[in-house]
Amino acid sequence: MKYYLIAGEASGDLQAAYLIKELAIADTTAQFRCFGGELMEKQGAVVVKHYRELAFMGVEQVLLNIRTIFQNMVFCKQDILNFNPDVLILVDYPGFNLKIARWAKANNMKTYYYISPKIWAWNQKRVFKIKKIIDQMFVILPFEKDFYAKFNYPVDFVGHPLLDCIADRPQISFADFCKAHQLNNKPIIALLPGSRKQEISSMLAIMLSVVDNFPDYQFVIAGAPSQQLDFYQQFINKDVAIIENKTYDLLQHASAALVVSGTATLETALFKVPQVVCYKTGWLFYKLAKMVVKIKYISLVNLIVDKKIVTELIQSDLTTTNLIKELTKITTHPDRENQLIEYENLHLKLGGKGASKKAAELIVGYLTN
């Protein structure tokens, strides 16, 4: 069968790559064409548009790049028609993917969604549109199945693919890691400022402002695969290292982390690294978001367990003083052990590994039955 996948971010590329790997096992005749990245390509997919060309965050960036977004949409639709897939698999990235889904459904295409849009966070009425345009939904967070059930929309909970990604990765010793990246032997505090230029521009400087207060640690920036290393240099005026596209290796050996809200907060928790979650955006966007967002927390870690495990420093609370205070707690204070204990509960709620395999088998099963 022929599968067309759309992933618009680095995290989607990673999780879609695992899905493609398992789909190829479940369906030995599978052909894959996609919007995605290098990881999907390594699994045998033909990548026609890289996610770097799709990533625009916030109202301002969307407006400034509206012509490019429109052109990408037109190109995508034509490419799908030319490929004529048996199913369109949309991976997260709802701003783009739900528009494609509406068009695809109008053209009598089968539409599956892997990794639900976060409609439980705001504008929950979007579920009625999703029910009309998505044939099958595969969710990765345990509370999402119950959320959709409230709207009489049965979905499949497959578990979280990050458990697969982390379990399958090769191990490297601390000594070898430090040697490979020219680090010293001090404990590491990892800085994860996001993957988009806008995120990095607003977050990295404030993260770096705490460096001088922790002389017994070395700070290491996780460079996103979607960005060139020289982009980071404009923000760095401290003695810190930057490691490109090795976030999981970095988290394996980090003692603590400062993390921009998003999937990275969950990744950090699954590596059992105590963290402080950071978030800051434009004043107008934040005010608008507060009016419509319906969740108690911004980090996936706190949302999944439905209580505060990690500290969230949001908007005006994200200051150097507060960062120093909270980072001190998770390096030398009992708060560190408390986080590590709660991470075990988080892991249990997500279920075991095998999410990608389960999703692939369900997809092939639905298509062949």
RACORTA-V576959 format. One line per field, one symbol per residue. ss: DSSP state (A for helix, B for strand, O for the rest). A space follows every 10 residues. Layout:
BEGIN
ss: ???
END
This chain:
BEGIN
ss: OBBBBBBOOA AAAAAAAAAA AAAAAAOOOO BBBBBBOAAA AAOOOBBBBB AAAOOOOAAA AAAAOAAAAA AAAAAAAAAA AAAOOOBBBB BOOAAAAAAA AAAAAAOOOO BBBBOOOOOO OBOOOAAAAA AAAOOBBBBO OAAAAAAAAO OOOOOBBOOO OAAAAAAAOO OOOAAAAAAA OOOOOOBBBB BBOOOOAAAA AAAAAAAAOO AAAOOOBBBB BBBOOOOOAA AAAOOOOOOO BBBBOOAAAA AAABBBBBBB OOAAAAAAAA OOOBBBBBBO OOAAAAAAAA AABOOOOOOA AAAAAOOOOO BBBBAAAOOA AAAAAAAAAA AAOOAAAAAA AAAAAAAAAA OOOOAAAAAA AAAAAAAAO
END
